[in-house]
């Protein structure tokens, strides 16, 4: 084509020198026109066709590639390839200009390929997140490492093209900069090592509820990346924790609680020890009217009566032998009440126990698990249980221990007035 243009110009009466330059200019203009045509075909025809095909298919992974614009970025190669392949023929005789142009085109195409690979990796991460295994084994950190290596090698290739040196020449010289590179990429290296340990040991995954007070984190893990772990706290704020901090420091992961199907409730109520006493017959008759402990009282009375009879216990004093107490009966009631509650997990630990008595009374602790793990429902259940238990305490002739308040002192002062 170039020879045809040059011959045509010469036969038209032009001198050889103008014909030489004009033929090259016309040929290069044709190349540019072809590149524009290739760009239009790639973006308007091929991409539109690919979009229609993606919309027809039932799979979703191809939609992800389209959304991440993998094909859009790939289409930018079409005009560059046309110019790269045809410009040496169109600009024959301009060796230096061709060398500069091809070098620039190689760098451009290299950067386009890197952007295509970057979009491809992002699409792979998005597709991987649609599978359940992504919660246990996140791969974003490893993909980020791969991107760092890719960008680093791309930078070396670009420099080698600009300086017309082999990439091995630059890579061999990097050994002297190892210490500097390790300092620059310290967080990335620590994050990579930490990410491998977190993944291998399944210590934390996306969706886990973790608590790390040092960093003010208490909420769900949104993302595990190469350098940070993002946690959305319950107040909807976002906390970023260095990935390696999860290896070097302590944190609490509530995944075990969520997997167990129950959430622990552990609360205690202090009873006034001055109100604890043995149960007499009148008290037992009154307690027997309480539905949850009716059978317990009958069985306990029979059991203790048989024991005292066998041991020939003197009934002149309640201290002799074994007797029921109001606090013991109260504990039996609370346990029976919890056993019959529909929202208390019956297949997990359930305790109603005494703790060490203190100057603030006798602590009665309830230890159980709620079936509902949702925070609001869990707190509501906990409050309902305590409301009922505290309200039931006076029915057993017991009182809740409470430090004297201003109202108590005013009442006492009023009673002492003549």
C-alpha positions in Angstrom: 0.0 0.0 0.0 2.8 2.4 0.9 4.6 1.8 -2.4 1.3 2.3 -4.3 0.8 5.7 -2.7 4.3 6.8 -3.3 4.2 5.7 -6.9 0.9 7.4 -7.4 2.2 10.7 -6.0 5.3 10.5 -8.2 3.2 9.9 -11.3 1.1 12.9 -10.3 4.1 15.2 -10.7 5.4 15.5 -7.1 9.1 15.4 -6.4 10.5 12.3 -4.7 11.1 14.0 -1.3 7.5 15.4 -0.9 6.1 12.2 -2.2 8.0 10.2 0.4 6.7 12.3 3.3 3.1 12.6 2.0 2.8 8.9 1.3 3.9 8.1 4.9 1.5 10.6 6.3 -1.4 9.3 4.3 -0.5 5.7 5.2 -0.3 6.6 8.9 -3.7 8.4 8.7 -5.2 5.2 7.3 -3.7 3.3 10.2 -5.3 5.8 12.6 -8.6 5.5 10.8 -8.4 1.7 11.1 -7.7 2.0 14.8 -10.7 4.1 15.3 -12.8 1.6 13.3 -11.4 -1.3 15.4 -12.2 0.6 18.6 -15.8 1.2 17.5 -16.2 -2.4 16.5 -14.8 -3.7 19.8 -16.8 -1.4 22.0 -20.0 -0.9 20.2 -20.5 -4.3 18.5 -18.6 -6.9 20.4 -19.3 -5.5 23.8 -22.9 -5.0 23.0 -23.1 -8.6 21.7 -21.4 -9.9 24.8 -23.8 -8.0 27.0 -26.8 -9.5 25.3 -25.3 -13.0 25.6 -24.7 -12.5 29.3 -28.3 -11.4 29.8 -29.5 -14.5 28.2 -27.4 -17.0 30.1 -28.7 -18.5 33.4 -25.3 -18.3 35.2 -24.4 -15.4 37.3 -20.6 -15.4 37.1 -20.6 -13.9 33.7 -22.7 -11.0 35.0 -19.9 -10.4 37.6 -17.3 -10.2 34.9 -19.4 -7.8 32.9 -20.1 -5.6 36.0 -16.4 -5.5 36.9 -15.8 -4.3 33.3 -13.3 -7.0 32.3 -14.4 -6.9 28.7 -14.6 -3.1 28.6 -10.9 -2.9 29.6 -9.9 -5.6 27.2 -11.6 -3.7 24.4 -9.0 -0.9 24.7 -6.4 -3.3 23.2 -8.0 -3.3 19.8 -6.9 0.2 18.5 -3.5 -0.2 20.1 -2.9 -3.5 18.4 -3.9 -2.1 15.0 -1.4 0.8 15.4 1.3 -1.4 16.8 1.1 -3.9 13.9 0.6 -1.5 11.0 2.6 1.6 12.0 6.0 0.0 11.1 4.8 -0.5 7.6 3.1 2.9 7.3 6.2 4.8 8.7 8.9 2.9 6.8 12.1 4.9 6.9 11.3 6.6 10.2 13.0 4.0 12.4 13.4 6.2 15.4 9.8 7.4 15.4 8.6 3.8 14.9 10.8 2.7 17.9 9.4 5.5 20.2 5.8 4.8 19.0 6.0 1.0 19.5 7.6 1.4 22.9 4.8 3.7 24.0 2.2 1.3 22.6 3.8 -1.6 24.4 3.7 0.3 27.7 0.1 1.2 27.0 -0.9 -2.4 26.2 1.0 -3.7 29.2 -1.0 -1.3 31.5 -4.3 -2.3 29.8 -3.5 -6.0 30.4 -2.7 -5.2 34.1 -6.0 -3.4 34.5 -7.8 -6.4 32.8 -6.1 -8.8 35.2 -7.0 -6.5 38.1 -10.7 -6.5 37.1 -10.6 -10.2 36.5 -9.3 -10.8 40.0 -11.9 -8.5 41.5 -14.6 -10.5 39.7 -13.1 -13.8 41.0 -13.3 -12.5 44.6 -16.9 -11.4 44.0 -17.8 -14.9 42.7 -16.0 -16.6 45.5 -18.0 -14.6 48.0 -21.2 -16.1 46.8 -20.1 -19.5 48.2 -20.4 -20.4 51.9 -16.8 -21.4 52.1 -15.8 -17.7 51.7 -16.9 -17.1 55.3 -14.4 -19.5 56.6 -11.6 -19.0 54.1 -11.4 -15.4 52.8 -9.1 -14.9 49.8 -9.1 -11.2 49.4 -5.8 -10.9 51.3 -4.1 -13.4 49.0 -5.5 -11.6 45.9 -4.1 -8.4 47.2 -0.7 -10.0 47.5 -1.0 -11.2 43.9 -1.9 -7.7 42.8 1.1 -6.2 44.5 3.4 -8.7 42.8 1.7 -8.0 39.5 2.0 -4.2 39.8 5.6 -4.6 40.9 6.6 -6.7 37.9 4.6 -4.4 35.6 6.7 -1.4 37.0 9.9 -3.3 36.3 8.8 -4.1 32.7 7.8 -0.5 32.1 11.2 0.8 33.3 13.0 -1.9 31.2 11.1 -0.8 28.1 11.8 2.9 28.7 15.5 2.3 29.3 15.8 -0.6 26.7 17.2 -3.0 29.3 16.3 -6.6 30.0 14.1 -7.0 33.1 16.6 -9.4 34.6 19.1 -6.5 34.8 16.8 -4.6 37.2 15.7 -7.6 39.1 19.3 -8.6 39.9 19.9 -5.1 41.2 17.0 -5.3 43.6 18.9 -7.6 46.0 20.7 -4.6 47.4 17.4 -2.9 48.1 15.9 -5.9 49.9 16.0 -4.2 53.3 14.4 -1.0 52.0 11.7 -3.0 50.2 11.0 -5.0 53.4 10.6 -1.7 55.3 8.3 -0.3 52.7 6.1 -3.5 52.5 6.4 -4.3 56.2 2.6 -4.1 56.7 1.9 -6.1 53.6 4.3 -8.8 54.7 3.0 -9.0 58.2 -0.6 -8.9 56.9 0.2 -11.8 54.5 1.7 -13.9 57.2 -1.2 -13.1 59.6 -3.8 -13.8 56.8 -2.3 -17.2 56.2 -2.4 -18.0 60.0 -6.0 -16.6 60.3 -7.2 -18.7 57.4 -5.3 -21.9 58.3 -6.5 -21.8 61.9 -10.0 -20.5 61.0 -9.6 -17.8 63.7 -11.8 -15.1 62.1 -13.9 -14.9 59.0 -16.3 -12.5 57.4 -19.6 -12.3 59.4 -18.0 -13.3 62.7 -18.8 -11.3 65.8 -15.5 -10.3 67.4 -14.7 -8.1 70.4 -11.3 -6.4 70.7 -11.6 -3.6 73.4 -8.0 -2.3 72.7 -9.1 -1.1 69.3 -12.7 -0.2 70.3 -14.0 -3.1 68.1 -17.2 -5.0 69.1 -19.3 -6.1 66.1 -19.4 -8.1 62.9 -16.4 -8.6 60.6 -17.1 -6.9 57.3 -13.9 -7.7 55.4 -10.6 -9.4 56.0 -7.9 -7.8 53.7 -4.2 -7.9 53.4 -3.4 -5.1 56.0 -6.7 -4.5 57.9 -9.8 -6.2 59.3 -12.9 -4.1 59.1 -15.4 -4.5 61.9 -18.8 -2.8 62.0 -19.6 -2.1 65.6 -23.1 -2.2 67.0 -23.4 1.5 66.9 -22.8 1.2 63.1 -19.3 2.8 63.3 -16.4 1.1 61.4 -13.2 0.0 63.2 -10.1 -1.0 61.2 -7.8 -3.4 63.0 -4.3 -4.3 61.7 -4.5 -7.9 60.5 -1.3 -9.0 62.3 -2.8 -7.6 65.6 -5.3 -10.5 65.5 -2.3 -12.9 65.7 -0.1 -11.0 68.2 -2.9 -9.9 70.5 -6.0 -11.4 72.2 -9.5 -11.0 70.9 -12.9 -12.7 71.5 -14.7 -14.5 68.7 -18.4 -15.2 69.4 -18.6 -17.7 66.5 -18.8 -20.6 69.0 -21.8 -19.1 70.7 -23.6 -18.5 67.4 -22.8 -22.1 66.2 -24.1 -23.6 69.5 -27.6 -22.3 69.1 -27.8 -20.6 72.4 -26.6 -17.4 74.1 -25.6 -17.3 77.8 -27.4 -15.5 80.5 -25.5 -15.1 83.7 -27.1 -12.9 86.4 -27.3 -12.8 90.2 -29.6 -11.4 92.8 -28.5 -10.7 96.4 -30.9 -11.9 99.1 -31.1 -10.4 102.5 -29.7 -13.1 104.8 -31.8 -11.9 107.7 -34.9 -13.3 105.9 -33.5 -16.9 105.4 -35.2 -19.4 107.7 -36.5 -23.0 107.9 -39.9 -23.7 106.5 -42.7 -24.5 108.9 -45.8 -26.4 108.0 -47.8 -23.3 107.3 -45.2 -22.0 104.9 -45.0 -25.4 103.1 -48.8 -25.4 102.7 -48.6 -22.0 101.1 -45.7 -22.9 98.9 -47.5 -26.0 97.7 -50.0 -23.8 96.0 -47.3 -22.7 93.5 -47.8 -24.8 90.4 -44.1 -25.3 89.5 -43.0 -26.7 92.8 -46.1 -28.5 94.0 -44.6 -31.9 93.2 -41.2 -30.9 94.5 -42.5 -30.0 97.9 -44.5 -33.2 98.3 -41.5 -35.4 97.2 -39.1 -33.4 99.4 -41.3 -33.6 102.5 -41.6 -37.3 102.1 -37.9 -37.8 101.5 -37.0 -35.7 104.6 -39.6 -37.3 106.8 -38.2 -40.8 106.0 -34.7 -39.6 106.7 -35.5 -38.0 110.0 -37.5 -41.0 111.1 -34.7 -43.3 110.3 -32.2 -41.1 112.0 -34.6 -40.7 115.0 -34.5 -37.0 114.9 -36.0 -35.0 117.7 -38.7 -32.7 116.2 -38.7 -30.4 119.2 -36.5 -28.0 117.3 -36.4 -27.3 113.5 -32.6 -27.3 113.7 -32.6 -31.0 114.4 -32.4 -33.2 111.3 -32.9 -32.1 107.7 -35.4 -29.4 107.0 -36.5 -27.4 104.0 -35.6 -23.7 103.9 -37.3 -20.8 102.1 -34.2 -20.0 100.1 -33.8 -23.7 99.0 -37.4 -23.8 98.0 -37.0 -20.5 96.1 -34.0 -21.9 94.2 -36.2 -25.0 93.3 -38.9 -22.7 92.1 -36.6 -20.6 89.9 -35.1 -23.8 88.3 -38.5 -25.2 87.6 -39.7 -21.9 86.2 -36.7 -21.8 83.8 -37.2 -25.4 82.9 -40.7 -24.6 81.7 -39.9 -21.4 79.9 -40.2 -21.8 76.1 -37.3 -19.5 75.2 -34.7 -21.1 77.6 -32.5 -23.6 75.8 -33.2 -26.9 77.7 -30.3 -28.9 76.1 -27.6 -26.6 77.5 -26.4 -25.9 81.0 -29.0 -24.5 83.4 -28.0 -23.7 87.0 -29.5 -21.9 89.9 -26.8 -21.7 92.5 -25.5 -19.8 95.6 -22.4 -17.8 95.4 -20.1 -16.8 98.3 -22.1 -14.7 100.9 -20.8 -11.2 101.2 -21.6 -8.0 103.2 -24.3 -7.4 100.5 -26.2 -10.6 101.2 -26.4 -14.1 99.7 -26.0 -14.0 95.8 -28.3 -16.4 93.9 -27.0 -16.8 90.4 -28.9 -18.0 87.4 -26.9 -19.5 84.6 -28.7 -20.5 81.4 -28.8 -20.1 77.7 -31.3 -18.3 75.6 -32.6 -19.9 72.4 -32.8 -16.5 70.7 -29.3 -15.1 69.9 -30.5 -11.8 68.5 -29.3 -9.0 70.7 -32.6 -7.2 71.3 -34.5 -10.4 71.8 -31.8 -11.7 74.1 -31.9 -8.6 76.3 -35.7 -8.7 76.4 -35.7 -12.3 77.6 -33.1 -11.6 80.2 -35.1 -8.7 81.6 -38.3 -10.7 81.6 -36.7 -13.5 83.5 -35.2 -11.2 86.1 -38.5 -9.2 86.4 -40.4 -12.4 87.3 -37.8 -13.8 89.6 -37.4 -10.6 91.6 -41.2 -10.2 91.9 -41.5 -13.8 93.1 -38.9 -13.4 96.0 -41.4 -12.0 98.6 -43.7 -15.0 98.0 -41.0 -17.1 99.8 -40.7 -14.7 102.7 -37.4 -13.4 101.3 -36.2 -9.9 100.7 -33.7 -8.5 98.1 -30.7 -6.9 99.7 -30.5 -3.2 98.9 -28.3 -0.6 100.4 -30.2 2.1 102.4 -31.4 5.0 100.3 -32.4 8.5 101.1 -36.0 7.4 101.3 -35.1 4.8 103.9 -33.5 7.3 106.1 -36.4 9.7 105.8 -38.8 7.0 106.7 -36.7 6.0 109.7 -36.5 9.6 110.9 -40.3 10.0 110.6 -40.9 6.9 112.7 -38.6 8.3 115.5 -40.6 11.6 115.8 -43.0 11.7 118.8 
